[in-house]
């Protein structure tokens, strides 16, 4: 689960996913 957290944070850095970055903190908790 921790891997997914870092992945979501690292993806926006290299990928163009601003919407995903905003859903990372909230979406991660809901997904977990």
PASE-211900 format. One record per residue: residue in one letter; z, y, x of N, C-alpha, C, O in turn. Coordinates in steps of 0.1 Angstrom, whole numbers, plus 5000, padded with zeros to 4 digits. Layout:
BEGIN
AZYXZYXZYXZYX
...
END
This chain:
BEGIN
X500049885008500050005000500050135009499450235005
X500750125020500850235029499450265035499050375038
X498650155037497350175043496450255033495650335038
X496550225020495750295011496050445011495250535009
X497350485013497750625013497050695024496550805023
X497150635036496550695048494950705046494350795051
X494450595040492950595038492550705029491550775032
X493250735018492950835009493050975016492251065013
X493950985025494151115032493051135043492651245046
X492651025049491651025059490251045054489451105060
X490050985043488650985037488151135034487051165039
X488951215028488551355025488251425038487351515038
X488951395049488751465062487351435067486751525072
X486851315065485551285070484551285059483351295062
X484951265047484051255035484251385026485251455027
X483251405018483351525009483951484996483251464986
X485251464995485951424983487151504980488351454981
X486951634977488151724974488851684962490151694961
X488151624952488751584939489751464942490751454936
X489251374951490051264954491351294962492351234960
X491251404970492451444977493551494968494751474970
X493151564957494051614947494751494939495851504935
X493951394937494351274930495151174938495751084933
X495051194951495751104961497251104959497750994956
X497951214959499351214957499851164944500751084942
X499151204933499451164920498851034916499550944910
X497551014920496850884916497450774923497550664918
X497950794936498450684944499750624937499850504936
X500550714932501850674926501450594913502150494910
X500450634906500050574893499450434896499650344889
X498650434907497950304910499050204915498950084912
X499950254923500950164929501850114918502750034920
END
